[in-house]
Amino acid sequence: MIKTMRFNGKELVINAELIQFVEETPDTMITLTSREKIMVKDSMEEITSKVIDYQRLIRSKTIGRKIK
């Protein structure tokens, strides 16, 4: 899950696994696999960084379980 903010100032948590793509039009638009579109204040680079951090966290926990 990643935390972001809608344009109205309300925080929003999105399941990073459901993000299909992110684009700047010029505002940042996240499209989910359900085809729902969410416009957020974060830049495309910020969203990408949050998704990468999330994936690293999940993978590190999964690898840790396999080693034990």
VOPAGU-2260 file (C-alpha; in pm, 1 decimal, decimal comma):
REM VOPAGU-2260
SITE   aa  ch    i         X         Y         Z
SITE  MET   A    0       0,0       0,0       0,0
SITE  ILE   A    1     120,8     352,2     -74,4
SITE  LYS   A    2       1,8     678,6      79,0
SITE  THR   A    3     -72,8     975,1    -143,4
SITE  MET   A    4    -301,3    1278,5    -141,0
SITE  ARG   A    5    -597,7    1378,6    -350,4
SITE  PHE   A    6    -622,6    1733,7    -483,3
SITE  ASN   A    7    -882,3    1816,2    -215,6
SITE  GLY   A    8    -613,9    1755,0      50,8
SITE  LYS   A    9    -746,9    1422,6     177,5
SITE  GLU   A   10    -496,6    1141,1     223,6
SITE  LEU   A   11    -550,4     826,2      26,5
SITE  VAL   A   12    -393,1     482,1      49,0
SITE  ILE   A   13    -372,0     284,1    -274,4
SITE  ASN   A   14    -292,1     -82,2    -321,9
SITE  ALA   A   15      31,8     -59,6    -521,3
SITE  GLU   A   16     -33,2    -405,6    -668,0
SITE  LEU   A   17    -339,9    -268,8    -849,4
SITE  ILE   A   18    -167,1      21,4   -1025,9
SITE  GLN   A   19    -168,0     -36,2   -1399,9
SITE  PHE   A   20       6,5     286,9   -1497,5
SITE  VAL   A   21      81,6     644,1   -1388,3
SITE  GLU   A   22      83,3     945,8   -1617,9
SITE  GLU   A   23     116,5    1322,0   -1595,2
SITE  THR   A   24    -147,5    1506,7   -1798,0
SITE  PRO   A   25      -9,1    1756,2   -1653,9
SITE  ASP   A   26    -161,7    1644,4   -1322,4
SITE  THR   A   27     -65,9    1297,8   -1198,6
SITE  MET   A   28    -325,3    1037,0   -1288,4
SITE  ILE   A   29    -307,8     682,4   -1148,2
SITE  THR   A   30    -499,3     417,7   -1341,0
SITE  LEU   A   31    -581,6      97,4   -1154,3
SITE  THR   A   32    -628,6    -246,1   -1307,6
SITE  SER   A   33   -1004,1    -191,8   -1259,0
SITE  ARG   A   34    -963,9     108,6   -1495,0
SITE  GLU   A   35   -1054,0     347,6   -1213,3
SITE  LYS   A   36    -857,6     671,1   -1244,7
SITE  ILE   A   37    -734,6     868,6    -944,0
SITE  MET   A   38    -585,0    1217,5    -969,8
SITE  VAL   A   39    -327,3    1290,6    -700,1
SITE  LYS   A   40     -97,9    1574,5    -590,0
SITE  ASP   A   41     221,0    1363,2    -592,5
SITE  SER   A   42     435,4    1374,0    -905,0
SITE  MET   A   43     476,7    1070,5   -1126,9
SITE  GLU   A   44     831,9    1032,9    -992,3
SITE  GLU   A   45     708,4    1039,7    -630,4
SITE  ILE   A   46     445,6     773,0    -699,2
SITE  THR   A   47     702,7     559,0    -880,1
SITE  SER   A   48     943,2     592,0    -588,5
SITE  LYS   A   49     671,3     493,5    -338,6
SITE  VAL   A   50     580,4     185,6    -543,2
SITE  ILE   A   51     946,9      81,4    -569,0
SITE  ASP   A   52     992,5     126,8    -192,1
SITE  TYR   A   53     678,1     -78,7    -129,8
SITE  GLN   A   54     799,1    -358,5    -359,4
SITE  ARG   A   55    1140,3    -365,6    -189,9
SITE  LEU   A   56     974,3    -390,0     151,8
SITE  ILE   A   57     747,3    -675,5      42,1
SITE  ARG   A   58    1029,3    -864,8    -129,0
SITE  SER   A   59    1263,4    -826,2     168,0
SITE  LYS   A   60     996,4    -969,5     401,8
SITE  THR   A   61     929,9   -1258,9     162,2
SITE  ILE   A   62    1299,0   -1341,5     128,1
SITE  GLY   A   63    1340,7   -1325,0     506,2
SITE  ARG   A   64    1062,9   -1582,5     555,0
SITE  LYS   A   65    1215,6   -1823,7     304,0
SITE  ILE   A   66    1557,2   -1811,5     474,6
SITE  LYS   A   67    1423,4   -1893,5     820,8
